[in-house]
Amino acid sequence: MQLDNPFSKATRELFRDVWVCWECGQNGQETGGLELHHITGRDSDSPYNAAILCKECHGMANHNYIEESKYTVITIHFLNASCYTPTKNDIDHLIRHPRLMTPELKEWTDNVRKQYA
């Protein structure tokens, strides 16, 4: 599957085998295709700023705290299950958005940051 968007090729490749929208659960082929949504806006092309959405759900995304937190948690679980190793830039991206820092996410980012200290 080809995901067209301003994310880097490396980020797009991490999500290329996902075939369902993370919001509605519909198969991307049935909904006009899937897109990588910038969770917190286009401030970073980190994989931690990406969520797979169908065109319809992507068009309804509104970047509120609840939505951003939900997609961030789903993305972290997806990337961890994919054995992706976060980079310092990935962690810096998450830290720049303190509204996303649930206690669980803060603990996880603190543990990963220790690798780069």
URDA-V510361 format. One record per residue. RES is the residue in three letters. PSI is psi in whole degrees, -180 to 180 (999 if undefined). D_LAST is the distance of its C-alpha to the last C-alpha in Angstrom with 1 decimal. Layout:
BEGIN
RES:PSI:D_LAST  RES:PSI:D_LAST
END
This chain:
BEGIN
MET:139:37.1  GLN:125:36.2  LEU:112:34.1  ASP:122:35.0  ASN:175:32.6  PRO:10:30.2  PHE:157:27.2  SER:158:26.0  LYS:-40:27.9  ALA:-41:24.8  THR:-46:24.3  ARG:-39:28.1  GLU:-35:28.2  LEU:-28:26.0  PHE:4:28.7  ARG:-24:31.8  ASP:9:33.2  VAL:128:33.2  TRP:6:36.8  VAL:148:37.0  CYS:134:36.2  TRP:-8:33.5  GLU:-55:35.7  CYS:-15:39.3  GLY:3:38.9  GLN:149:41.4  ASN:134:41.4  GLY:-30:40.4  GLN:-24:43.6  GLU:-18:45.6  THR:15:44.0  GLY:13:44.0  GLY:166:40.6  LEU:153:37.0  GLU:153:34.5  LEU:120:30.8  HIS:133:30.4  HIS:109:27.6  ILE:-48:26.6  THR:18:25.5  GLY:179:27.4  ARG:34:26.9  ASP:-11:23.8  SER:143:21.7  ASP:22:22.8  SER:142:19.9  PRO:-25:21.4  TYR:-3:20.1  ASN:17:22.6  ALA:139:25.5  ALA:140:28.3  ILE:121:31.5  LEU:149:34.6  CYS:166:38.2  LYS:-40:39.8  GLU:-49:41.6  CYS:-37:38.6  HIS:-39:36.5  GLY:-22:39.3  MET:-4:39.2  ALA:138:35.4  ASN:9:35.0  HIS:43:31.4  ASN:168:31.7  TYR:-45:29.2  ILE:-46:30.7  GLU:-47:30.9  GLU:-43:27.3  SER:-45:26.0  LYS:-49:28.3  TYR:-36:27.4  THR:-45:23.6  VAL:-45:24.1  ILE:-44:26.4  THR:-43:24.2  ILE:-46:21.2  HIS:-42:23.6  PHE:-48:25.1  LEU:-38:22.0  ASN:-43:20.9  ALA:-27:24.4  SER:1:24.3  CYS:28:21.3  TYR:135:19.4  THR:117:15.7  PRO:145:13.9  THR:171:12.2  LYS:-40:9.7  ASN:-37:13.1  ASP:-47:14.5  ILE:-41:12.1  ASP:-39:12.6  HIS:-48:16.2  LEU:-40:16.4  ILE:-31:14.8  ARG:-10:17.4  HIS:75:20.0  PRO:-22:19.9  ARG:-19:23.4  LEU:-10:22.1  MET:82:19.8  THR:162:21.9  PRO:-41:20.8  GLU:-44:20.3  LEU:-39:18.2  LYS:-44:16.0  GLU:-44:15.4  TRP:-48:14.7  THR:-37:12.3  ASP:-42:10.4  ASN:-42:10.4  VAL:-39:9.4  ARG:-31:6.5  LYS:-28:5.1  GLN:-26:5.7  TYR:4:3.8  ALA:999:0.0
END
